[in-house]
Amino acid sequence: MDFATIFTNALTQIISPITASYALAALGLAVHFGYAGLLNFGQAGFMAVGAYGFAISTLTFGAPLPLALLMAIAASVLFALLLGIPTLRLRADYLAIVTIAAAEIVRYIVTTNSLTAVTGSANGLATFERGFFALNPIPPGDYSVGQLRFNERNLWITIIAWGLVLVCALAVWGLMRSPWGRVLKGIREDENAVQSLGKNIFVYKMEALVIGGIFGSLAGILFTLPTGAVQPANYGSELTFFLWTALLLGGMATVFGSVLGAMIFWVVLSLTQGILLGLIDAGVITFLTSIQAGQLRYILVGVALMLLMIFRPQGILGNKKELAFS
């Protein structure tokens, strides 16, 4: 079993654009639930709206990259308004129900055969990333950073992805230390007390839902750029639960906990798959196939999450006095 290759693959996953997209989407959930107390179980829907908004703007309307980004963000804002207006005045569990359903509705809409010309139906859309890579200033060739190897495309998307995560994380860090952020955390703890001070609870919740949704939309775009393809099957409810796993691992009421949680999530998946496949190839494990090993790694991540909730419910970076998952 080649442990060097296994650990190199795990290290690659730490800084991959997919991990960055998970970190950004989980950061949006941190704004929603960790700071505002909004139970959003449909972050995959925001990611799908962003990805399809960007792809359709590029392929159907021929929009340049900046305009396509703006249209994707505008679509996520509209989606947040449609979710929030009828539910944010009610209990948090209503928002949870609506967001789960809304994410599935988005996925089924883009799969509809009557919209094949626009959304590509079940096959999705492809070749919409050319405008992004046309801006790549890195000369063609192979690049090495320690044991990591990149070509010019991978290095470009990696730099942009993690740069965006850093900018958004710093923005949230600043927001949550502003008067607006302090009001938001007050709403999470006791919205009646905050309302008694004359604050408009609905407006603050809506703003938090929109900001977290925009992060989810940008994450959806990052999620598709490495392959240049968007497919509805990638935005099922399991994606939202993976994002919640990353959020819980790092700590809900933290900024950089989302980033750390996404890294740990993908490293654990990579290590467990690599080790299991190595043991199967070496004949040490004979009761599993390679396909079953791929599914077993998710079970192991679930067990790790259960243990974390038992022994450290606030997450790795979380403060138990501020917020613990209960």
LOLO-78340 format. One record per residue (C-alpha): residue in three letters; y, x, z. Coordinates in steps of 0.2 Angstrom, whole numbers, plus 5000, padded with zeros to 4 digits. Layout:
<atoms>
Ala; Y; X; Z .
...
</atoms>
This chain:
<atoms>
Met; 5000; 5000; 5000 .
Asp; 5017; 5007; 4994 .
Phe; 5028; 5005; 5009 .
Ala; 5042; 5015; 5001 .
Thr; 5043; 5002; 4987 .
Ile; 5041; 4987; 4999 .
Phe; 5056; 4994; 5010 .
Thr; 5066; 4998; 4994 .
Asn; 5064; 4980; 4988 .
Ala; 5069; 4973; 5005 .
Leu; 5085; 4984; 5005 .
Thr; 5089; 4978; 4987 .
Gln; 5088; 4960; 4994 .
Ile; 5101; 4964; 5007 .
Ile; 5115; 4967; 4994 .
Ser; 5109; 4956; 4980 .
Pro; 5121; 4943; 4973 .
Ile; 5108; 4930; 4978 .
Thr; 5110; 4935; 4996 .
Ala; 5129; 4935; 4994 .
Ser; 5128; 4917; 4987 .
Tyr; 5118; 4912; 5002 .
Ala; 5130; 4920; 5014 .
Leu; 5145; 4911; 5006 .
Ala; 5136; 4894; 5006 .
Ala; 5131; 4897; 5024 .
Leu; 5149; 4902; 5028 .
Gly; 5154; 4885; 5021 .
Leu; 5141; 4877; 5033 .
Ala; 5149; 4887; 5047 .
Val; 5166; 4879; 5043 .
His; 5158; 4862; 5042 .
Phe; 5146; 4862; 5058 .
Gly; 5150; 4878; 5068 .
Tyr; 5169; 4875; 5069 .
Ala; 5171; 4856; 5064 .
Gly; 5155; 4848; 5070 .
Leu; 5152; 4840; 5053 .
Leu; 5133; 4838; 5049 .
Asn; 5132; 4843; 5031 .
Phe; 5114; 4842; 5025 .
Gly; 5119; 4842; 5007 .
Gln; 5127; 4860; 5004 .
Ala; 5115; 4862; 4989 .
Gly; 5125; 4847; 4981 .
Phe; 5141; 4857; 4982 .
Met; 5132; 4872; 4975 .
Ala; 5126; 4862; 4961 .
Val; 5143; 4854; 4958 .
Gly; 5151; 4871; 4957 .
Ala; 5138; 4879; 4946 .
Tyr; 5137; 4864; 4933 .
Gly; 5156; 4862; 4934 .
Phe; 5158; 4880; 4929 .
Ala; 5144; 4880; 4916 .
Ile; 5150; 4863; 4908 .
Ser; 5168; 4869; 4907 .
Thr; 5163; 4885; 4898 .
Leu; 5150; 4878; 4886 .
Thr; 5156; 4860; 4882 .
Phe; 5175; 4863; 4884 .
Gly; 5176; 4881; 4880 .
Ala; 5187; 4885; 4895 .
Pro; 5191; 4903; 4899 .
Leu; 5185; 4910; 4915 .
Pro; 5200; 4906; 4926 .
Leu; 5201; 4888; 4920 .
Ala; 5182; 4886; 4922 .
Leu; 5183; 4892; 4940 .
Leu; 5198; 4880; 4944 .
Met; 5188; 4866; 4936 .
Ala; 5173; 4870; 4947 .
Ile; 5183; 4870; 4962 .
Ala; 5192; 4854; 4958 .
Ala; 5175; 4846; 4955 .
Ser; 5169; 4852; 4973 .
Val; 5185; 4845; 4980 .
Leu; 5183; 4828; 4972 .
Phe; 5165; 4828; 4978 .
Ala; 5170; 4832; 4996 .
Leu; 5183; 4817; 4995 .
Leu; 5170; 4805; 4989 .
Leu; 5158; 4810; 5003 .
Gly; 5171; 4811; 5017 .
Ile; 5183; 4796; 5014 .
Pro; 5169; 4783; 5018 .
Thr; 5160; 4793; 5032 .
Leu; 5172; 4804; 5042 .
Arg; 5179; 4790; 5052 .
Leu; 5161; 4786; 5058 .
Arg; 5148; 4796; 5068 .
Ala; 5142; 4813; 5062 .
Asp; 5125; 4807; 5058 .
Tyr; 5132; 4795; 5045 .
Leu; 5139; 4811; 5036 .
Ala; 5122; 4819; 5037 .
Ile; 5113; 4804; 5029 .
Val; 5127; 4803; 5015 .
Thr; 5126; 4821; 5011 .
Ile; 5107; 4822; 5009 .
Ala; 5108; 4807; 4998 .
Ala; 5123; 4814; 4988 .
Ala; 5115; 4831; 4985 .
Glu; 5100; 4822; 4978 .
Ile; 5110; 4810; 4967 .
Val; 5119; 4825; 4959 .
Arg; 5103; 4833; 4955 .
Tyr; 5096; 4817; 4947 .
Ile; 5112; 4814; 4937 .
Val; 5111; 4831; 4929 .
Thr; 5093; 4828; 4925 .
Thr; 5096; 4812; 4916 .
Asn; 5090; 4813; 4898 .
Ser; 5105; 4803; 4892 .
Leu; 5116; 4818; 4898 .
Thr; 5106; 4831; 4889 .
Ala; 5120; 4836; 4878 .
Val; 5131; 4840; 4892 .
Thr; 5119; 4845; 4907 .
Gly; 5104; 4851; 4898 .
Ser; 5093; 4839; 4908 .
Ala; 5078; 4847; 4917 .
Asn; 5080; 4863; 4906 .
Gly; 5098; 4866; 4913 .
Leu; 5111; 4876; 4904 .
Ala; 5112; 4895; 4899 .
Thr; 5123; 4908; 4892 .
Phe; 5139; 4903; 4900 .
Glu; 5141; 4920; 4910 .
Arg; 5148; 4930; 4895 .
Gly; 5166; 4928; 4900 .
Phe; 5162; 4935; 4917 .
Phe; 5153; 4950; 4911 .
Ala; 5166; 4953; 4897 .
Leu; 5178; 4958; 4911 .
Asn; 5166; 4971; 4917 .
Pro; 5175; 4988; 4918 .
Ile; 5160; 4998; 4922 .
Pro; 5154; 5009; 4908 .
Pro; 5136; 5005; 4902 .
Gly; 5122; 5015; 4910 .
Asp; 5112; 5017; 4926 .
Tyr; 5119; 5020; 4943 .
Ser; 5111; 5025; 4959 .
Val; 5116; 5022; 4977 .
Gly; 5103; 5031; 4988 .
Gln; 5086; 5023; 4983 .
Leu; 5095; 5008; 4975 .
Arg; 5096; 5007; 4956 .
Phe; 5109; 4997; 4946 .
Asn; 5114; 4994; 4928 .
Glu; 5132; 4990; 4924 .
Arg; 5129; 4971; 4924 .
Asn; 5120; 4971; 4941 .
Leu; 5133; 4983; 4949 .
Trp; 5147; 4972; 4943 .
Ile; 5141; 4956; 4949 .
Thr; 5136; 4964; 4966 .
Ile; 5153; 4971; 4968 .
Ile; 5162; 4954; 4964 .
Ala; 5149; 4944; 4974 .
Trp; 5151; 4954; 4990 .
Gly; 5170; 4956; 4988 .
Leu; 5171; 4937; 4987 .
Val; 5161; 4935; 5003 .
Leu; 5172; 4947; 5012 .
Val; 5188; 4939; 5006 .
Cys; 5181; 4921; 5011 .
Ala; 5175; 4928; 5028 .
Leu; 5192; 4936; 5032 .
Ala; 5200; 4919; 5027 .
Val; 5189; 4909; 5039 .
Trp; 5192; 4922; 5053 .
Gly; 5210; 4920; 5051 .
Leu; 5210; 4901; 5049 .
Met; 5199; 4899; 5065 .
Arg; 5212; 4910; 5075 .
Ser; 5227; 4899; 5069 .
Pro; 5233; 4883; 5077 .
Trp; 5224; 4874; 5064 .
Gly; 5207; 4882; 5068 .
Arg; 5210; 4879; 5087 .
Val; 5212; 4861; 5084 .
Leu; 5197; 4860; 5073 .
Lys; 5186; 4868; 5087 .
Gly; 5194; 4856; 5099 .
Ile; 5188; 4841; 5088 .
Arg; 5171; 4849; 5088 .
Glu; 5171; 4849; 5107 .
Asp; 5179; 4832; 5111 .
Glu; 5188; 4823; 5096 .
Asn; 5195; 4809; 5108 .
Ala; 5204; 4822; 5118 .
Val; 5212; 4830; 5103 .
Gln; 5216; 4813; 5096 .
Ser; 5225; 4808; 5112 .
Leu; 5237; 4823; 5108 .
Gly; 5242; 4815; 5092 .
Lys; 5232; 4824; 5080 .
Asn; 5225; 4816; 5065 .
Ile; 5206; 4819; 5067 .
Phe; 5202; 4812; 5050 .
Val; 5214; 4824; 5040 .
Tyr; 5207; 4839; 5050 .
Lys; 5189; 4834; 5046 .
Met; 5193; 4831; 5028 .
Glu; 5201; 4848; 5026 .
Ala; 5186; 4857; 5034 .
Leu; 5174; 4847; 5023 .
Val; 5185; 4852; 5007 .
Ile; 5186; 4871; 5012 .
Gly; 5167; 4872; 5016 .
Gly; 5163; 4863; 5000 .
Ile; 5174; 4875; 4990 .
Phe; 5164; 4889; 4998 .
Gly; 5148; 4880; 4993 .
Ser; 5155; 4878; 4975 .
Leu; 5159; 4897; 4973 .
Ala; 5142; 4901; 4980 .
Gly; 5134; 4890; 4967 .
Ile; 5143; 4900; 4953 .
Leu; 5137; 4916; 4961 .
Phe; 5119; 4909; 4962 .
Thr; 5119; 4907; 4943 .
Leu; 5128; 4922; 4936 .
Pro; 5114; 4935; 4938 .
Thr; 5103; 4925; 4927 .
Gly; 5116; 4916; 4917 .
Ala; 5106; 4899; 4919 .
Val; 5108; 4884; 4930 .
Gln; 5093; 4872; 4932 .
Pro; 5093; 4856; 4943 .
Ala; 5076; 4861; 4951 .
Asn; 5085; 4876; 4960 .
Tyr; 5096; 4864; 4970 .
Gly; 5083; 4853; 4980 .
Ser; 5085; 4849; 4998 .
Glu; 5075; 4865; 5003 .
Leu; 5090; 4875; 4997 .
Thr; 5101; 4867; 5010 .
Phe; 5088; 4870; 5024 .
Phe; 5087; 4888; 5019 .
Leu; 5105; 4889; 5021 .
Trp; 5104; 4881; 5038 .
Thr; 5091; 4894; 5042 .
Ala; 5103; 4908; 5038 .
Leu; 5117; 4900; 5048 .
Leu; 5106; 4897; 5063 .
Leu; 5099; 4915; 5062 .
Gly; 5116; 4923; 5063 .
Gly; 5125; 4910; 5074 .
Met; 5134; 4894; 5069 .
Ala; 5151; 4897; 5077 .
Thr; 5153; 4914; 5070 .
Val; 5161; 4921; 5054 .
Phe; 5150; 4936; 5050 .
Gly; 5134; 4927; 5058 .
Ser; 5132; 4918; 5041 .
Val; 5132; 4934; 5032 .
Leu; 5120; 4943; 5044 .
Gly; 5109; 4927; 5044 .
Ala; 5108; 4927; 5025 .
Met; 5103; 4946; 5024 .
Ile; 5090; 4944; 5038 .
Phe; 5083; 4928; 5029 .
Trp; 5080; 4938; 5012 .
Val; 5074; 4954; 5020 .
Val; 5061; 4945; 5030 .
Leu; 5055; 4935; 5014 .
Ser; 5055; 4951; 5004 .
Leu; 5045; 4961; 5018 .
Thr; 5033; 4948; 5022 .
Gln; 5029; 4945; 5003 .
Gly; 5028; 4964; 5000 .
Ile; 5016; 4967; 5014 .
Leu; 5005; 4952; 5011 .
Leu; 5003; 4956; 4993 .
Gly; 5000; 4974; 4997 .
Leu; 4986; 4969; 5009 .
Ile; 4979; 4957; 4997 .
Asp; 4978; 4970; 4983 .
Ala; 4970; 4983; 4995 .
Gly; 4957; 4970; 4999 .
Val; 4962; 4969; 5018 .
Ile; 4966; 4950; 5016 .
Thr; 4953; 4941; 5006 .
Phe; 4956; 4923; 5011 .
Leu; 4973; 4922; 5003 .
Thr; 4979; 4922; 4985 .
Ser; 4995; 4929; 4979 .
Ile; 5002; 4912; 4977 .
Gln; 4997; 4907; 4994 .
Ala; 5005; 4923; 5001 .
Gly; 5021; 4917; 4993 .
Gln; 5021; 4901; 5002 .
Leu; 5015; 4909; 5019 .
Arg; 5031; 4919; 5020 .
Tyr; 5041; 4903; 5022 .
Ile; 5030; 4898; 5036 .
Leu; 5032; 4915; 5045 .
Val; 5051; 4913; 5043 .
Gly; 5050; 4895; 5051 .
Val; 5040; 4902; 5065 .
Ala; 5053; 4916; 5068 .
Leu; 5067; 4903; 5068 .
Met; 5057; 4892; 5081 .
Leu; 5056; 4908; 5092 .
Leu; 5074; 4911; 5090 .
Met; 5079; 4894; 5095 .
Ile; 5068; 4895; 5110 .
Phe; 5074; 4913; 5116 .
Arg; 5092; 4914; 5108 .
Pro; 5098; 4896; 5103 .
Gln; 5115; 4902; 5099 .
Gly; 5109; 4914; 5085 .
Ile; 5111; 4933; 5084 .
Leu; 5130; 4934; 5085 .
Gly; 5133; 4918; 5093 .
Asn; 5141; 4915; 5110 .
Lys; 5130; 4903; 5120 .
Lys; 5146; 4897; 5130 .
Glu; 5154; 4891; 5114 .
Leu; 5140; 4883; 5105 .
Ala; 5121; 4883; 5105 .
Phe; 5110; 4873; 5094 .
Ser; 5103; 4859; 5104 .
</atoms>
